[in-house]
């Protein structure tokens, strides 16, 4: 595995990869969820490129940029063991200048749910993803479905800007009890981790309701909120179609049910695609 830290070194290393390239962009603190993306990229491409960059433009004032977990040596070893070909770990000054062009999230879909709670977050996320895709020029890029709204906006950006890359959505990876894996889970105490299971339990309840023919979204949200009482606070429970439009009834094959809640220090998100 080759590790590079500068744009120039990355360009040189990328030129040597003659064949299909699978790309997995990350913010580090790698866990089994990231590994599932890397493994799939390894299976489907001649080469695998991973980036590790804690992107400052998608953190809002007061959020945990400085506290975000960083484990550079461990992450590098994980990538090596997963047979990554090229690891890109740039510094901020390699990625950003003092007078940047801006990529903006769409006015509607970029400012609901996560965008409403974290205004400007998706601008910064799309900005870094566009930069990394232009740098890497991958055949395929792999994203987890846990960040469902992020995934939808990236797919829209690729369509709207006629970018020649295949976006590969990958299933959420959970621990043995059902908690969706996240780098922020390390902030949970043992007691909080048990309470955090209410997110996946609420989504399971919603799925059971749909399978039983109960598809009214107001009823589903009401039942989910009962399960979510173990959380410290709930930011939203939403039922939308794959275009992130509010719907009155679940449609099989075109629905995402999402939840965001606080348990202890971390803000947790989870969803199910139905």
C-alpha positions as CSV (number, residue, x, y, z in Angstrom):
1,X,0.0,0.0,0.0
2,X,1.2,3.5,-0.9
3,X,0.4,6.4,1.5
4,X,0.5,9.9,0.1
5,X,-0.1,13.3,1.7
6,X,0.1,15.8,-1.1
7,X,-1.9,16.5,-4.2
8,X,1.2,16.2,-6.4
9,X,2.1,12.8,-4.9
10,X,-1.4,11.6,-5.2
11,X,-1.6,12.5,-8.9
12,X,1.6,10.6,-9.6
13,X,0.4,7.5,-7.6
14,X,-3.0,7.7,-9.3
15,X,-1.5,7.6,-12.8
16,X,0.0,4.2,-12.0
17,X,-3.4,2.6,-11.4
18,X,-4.3,1.4,-14.9
19,X,-7.7,-0.3,-14.5
20,X,-10.9,0.1,-12.6
21,X,-10.6,2.1,-9.4
22,X,-12.9,1.8,-6.4
23,X,-12.8,4.8,-4.0
24,X,-13.9,5.0,-0.4
25,X,-13.7,8.5,1.1
26,X,-13.6,8.5,4.9
27,X,-13.0,10.8,7.9
28,X,-10.9,8.1,9.6
29,X,-11.6,6.4,12.9
30,X,-12.3,3.3,10.7
31,X,-14.6,0.6,11.9
32,X,-16.3,-2.4,10.4
33,X,-18.7,-0.2,8.5
34,X,-15.8,1.4,6.6
35,X,-14.3,-2.0,6.1
36,X,-17.4,-3.3,4.5
37,X,-17.1,-0.5,1.9
38,X,-13.4,-1.3,1.3
39,X,-14.1,-5.0,0.9
40,X,-16.8,-4.4,-1.7
41,X,-14.5,-2.0,-3.5
42,X,-11.8,-4.6,-3.5
43,X,-14.2,-7.2,-4.9
44,X,-15.5,-5.0,-7.7
45,X,-12.4,-3.2,-8.9
46,X,-8.8,-3.7,-10.0
47,X,-7.5,-1.1,-7.5
48,X,-8.8,0.5,-4.2
49,X,-8.2,4.1,-3.1
50,X,-9.1,5.3,0.4
51,X,-9.0,8.9,1.6
52,X,-8.9,10.0,5.3
53,X,-9.7,13.6,5.8
54,X,-11.6,15.2,8.6
55,X,-13.3,17.9,6.6
56,X,-13.6,21.2,8.5
57,X,-16.2,22.7,6.1
58,X,-18.9,20.3,7.1
59,X,-18.6,20.9,10.8
60,X,-20.7,23.8,12.2
61,X,-19.7,26.2,14.9
62,X,-19.9,24.4,18.3
63,X,-19.7,20.9,16.7
64,X,-17.0,18.3,17.5
65,X,-14.3,19.0,14.8
66,X,-11.5,19.2,17.3
67,X,-12.8,16.2,19.3
68,X,-13.6,14.0,16.3
69,X,-11.7,10.7,16.8
70,X,-8.4,10.5,15.0
71,X,-6.4,7.2,14.8
72,X,-4.0,7.7,11.9
73,X,-1.7,4.8,12.6
74,X,-4.5,2.3,13.3
75,X,-6.4,3.5,10.3
76,X,-3.4,3.0,8.0
77,X,-2.8,-0.5,9.4
78,X,-6.5,-1.4,8.8
79,X,-6.2,-0.2,5.2
80,X,-3.1,-2.1,4.7
81,X,-4.6,-5.3,6.0
82,X,-7.7,-4.7,3.8
83,X,-5.4,-4.6,0.8
84,X,-6.0,-0.9,-0.1
85,X,-3.6,0.1,-3.0
86,X,-3.5,3.8,-2.3
87,X,-4.2,5.8,0.9
88,X,-4.6,9.5,0.6
89,X,-4.2,11.5,3.9
90,X,-4.0,15.2,3.0
91,X,-3.7,18.2,5.3
92,X,-6.2,21.0,5.2
93,X,-3.9,23.3,3.3
94,X,-3.6,20.7,0.6
95,X,-7.3,20.6,0.0
96,X,-8.5,24.2,0.6
97,X,-7.3,27.7,-0.3
98,X,-8.2,31.0,1.4
99,X,-10.7,32.0,-1.3
100,X,-12.6,28.9,-2.4
101,X,-15.2,28.4,-5.0
102,X,-18.3,27.0,-3.3
103,X,-20.5,24.0,-4.1
104,X,-24.0,24.6,-2.6
105,X,-26.6,22.0,-1.5
106,X,-30.0,22.3,-3.2
107,X,-32.3,24.8,-1.7
108,X,-35.0,22.3,-0.6
109,X,-33.5,18.8,-0.2
110,X,-30.3,20.3,1.3
111,X,-32.2,22.2,4.1
112,X,-34.6,19.6,5.5
113,X,-33.9,17.0,8.2
114,X,-30.1,17.0,8.6
115,X,-29.9,20.2,6.6
116,X,-32.4,21.9,8.9
117,X,-30.6,20.9,12.0
118,X,-27.1,21.6,10.6
119,X,-27.5,24.4,8.1
120,X,-24.5,24.6,5.8
121,X,-23.3,21.1,6.6
122,X,-24.3,19.7,3.2
123,X,-22.5,22.6,1.4
124,X,-19.2,21.5,3.0
125,X,-19.9,17.8,2.5
126,X,-20.6,18.3,-1.2
127,X,-17.6,20.5,-1.6
128,X,-15.2,18.0,-0.3
129,X,-16.8,15.0,-2.2
130,X,-16.6,16.9,-5.5
131,X,-12.9,17.7,-4.8
132,X,-12.1,14.1,-3.9
133,X,-14.0,12.7,-6.9
134,X,-12.2,15.1,-9.3
135,X,-8.9,14.2,-7.8
136,X,-9.4,10.4,-7.7
137,X,-11.3,10.0,-11.0
138,X,-12.7,6.6,-9.7
139,X,-14.7,4.1,-11.6
140,X,-16.9,3.6,-8.6
141,X,-17.3,5.3,-5.2
142,X,-18.7,3.6,-2.2
143,X,-21.0,5.2,0.5
144,X,-23.0,3.7,3.3
145,X,-26.7,4.1,3.5
146,X,-26.6,5.3,7.1
147,X,-26.0,8.8,5.9
148,X,-29.0,8.5,3.6
149,X,-29.6,12.2,2.9
150,X,-25.9,12.7,2.2
151,X,-26.0,9.8,-0.2
152,X,-29.1,11.2,-2.0
153,X,-27.4,14.6,-2.4
154,X,-24.2,13.1,-3.7
155,X,-26.1,11.2,-6.3
156,X,-27.9,14.4,-7.3
157,X,-24.6,16.2,-7.6
158,X,-23.2,13.5,-9.8
159,X,-26.3,13.7,-12.0
160,X,-26.5,17.5,-12.1
161,X,-22.9,18.0,-12.9
162,X,-22.7,15.1,-15.4
163,X,-19.9,13.5,-13.4
164,X,-18.7,10.2,-14.8
165,X,-18.6,8.0,-11.8
166,X,-20.8,5.2,-10.5
167,X,-22.2,5.7,-6.9
168,X,-22.5,2.4,-5.1
169,X,-24.8,2.6,-2.0
170,X,-23.9,0.0,0.6
171,X,-26.0,-1.5,3.4
172,X,-25.7,-0.3,7.0
173,X,-23.5,-2.4,9.2
174,X,-24.7,-3.0,12.8
175,X,-23.2,-4.5,15.9
176,X,-24.5,-7.7,17.4
177,X,-27.3,-5.9,19.2
178,X,-28.4,-3.8,16.2
179,X,-26.7,-0.5,16.8
180,X,-25.6,1.1,13.6
181,X,-21.8,1.5,13.6
182,X,-20.4,5.0,13.8
183,X,-17.1,6.5,14.7
184,X,-19.0,8.6,17.4
185,X,-20.2,5.4,19.2
186,X,-16.9,5.5,21.2
187,X,-18.4,8.3,23.2
188,X,-21.2,6.1,24.5
189,X,-20.9,4.6,27.9
190,X,-22.2,1.0,28.4
191,X,-25.5,2.3,29.8
192,X,-25.9,4.8,26.9
193,X,-25.1,2.1,24.3
194,X,-28.0,0.1,25.6
195,X,-30.3,3.1,25.5
196,X,-29.0,4.0,22.0
197,X,-30.5,0.7,20.8
198,X,-33.9,2.5,20.8
199,X,-33.1,3.9,17.4
200,X,-32.8,0.6,15.7
201,X,-35.7,-0.8,17.8
202,X,-37.9,2.1,16.6
203,X,-37.0,1.4,13.0
204,X,-37.7,-2.3,13.5
205,X,-41.1,-1.3,14.9
206,X,-41.8,0.8,11.8
207,X,-40.7,-2.1,9.5
208,X,-43.0,-4.5,11.4
209,X,-45.9,-2.1,11.0
210,X,-45.3,-1.8,7.2
211,X,-45.1,-5.5,6.8
212,X,-48.4,-5.8,8.6
213,X,-50.0,-3.3,6.2
214,X,-50.0,-0.3,8.5
215,X,-48.4,2.3,6.1
216,X,-49.8,5.6,7.4
217,X,-46.8,7.8,8.1
218,X,-48.3,9.7,11.0
219,X,-49.1,6.4,12.8
220,X,-45.7,5.1,12.1
221,X,-44.0,8.2,13.5
222,X,-46.2,8.1,16.6
223,X,-45.3,4.5,17.4
224,X,-41.6,5.1,16.8
225,X,-41.6,8.1,19.2
226,X,-42.9,5.8,21.9
227,X,-39.9,3.5,21.4
228,X,-37.5,6.4,21.3
229,X,-38.3,7.6,24.8
230,X,-35.1,6.0,26.0
231,X,-33.1,8.7,24.1
232,X,-32.2,11.9,25.8
233,X,-33.9,13.9,23.0
234,X,-35.2,13.2,19.6
235,X,-34.5,15.6,16.8
236,X,-36.7,14.1,14.1
237,X,-38.5,11.0,12.9
238,X,-39.2,11.2,9.2
239,X,-40.8,9.1,6.5
240,X,-39.8,10.2,3.0
241,X,-39.6,8.8,-0.5
242,X,-36.2,8.1,-2.2
243,X,-36.3,11.7,-3.4
244,X,-36.6,12.9,0.2
245,X,-40.1,14.2,-0.3
246,X,-42.6,13.9,2.6
247,X,-45.2,11.2,2.0
248,X,-48.5,10.2,3.6
249,X,-48.1,6.5,3.2
250,X,-45.2,4.1,2.8
251,X,-44.6,2.8,-0.7
252,X,-42.6,-0.4,-0.8
253,X,-39.4,0.1,-2.8
254,X,-39.5,3.9,-2.6
255,X,-39.4,4.8,1.2
256,X,-36.8,5.7,3.7
257,X,-37.6,6.0,7.4
258,X,-35.1,8.1,9.3
259,X,-34.4,9.1,12.9
260,X,-31.9,11.4,14.6
261,X,-31.6,11.5,18.4
262,X,-29.1,12.4,21.2
263,X,-27.9,9.7,23.6
264,X,-25.3,11.1,26.0
265,X,-22.7,13.1,24.1
266,X,-23.1,11.9,20.6
267,X,-25.9,12.7,18.1
268,X,-26.9,9.5,16.4
269,X,-28.7,8.9,13.2
270,X,-30.2,5.7,11.7
271,X,-32.6,4.7,9.0
272,X,-34.2,1.9,7.1
273,X,-34.9,1.6,3.4
274,X,-38.2,0.0,2.6
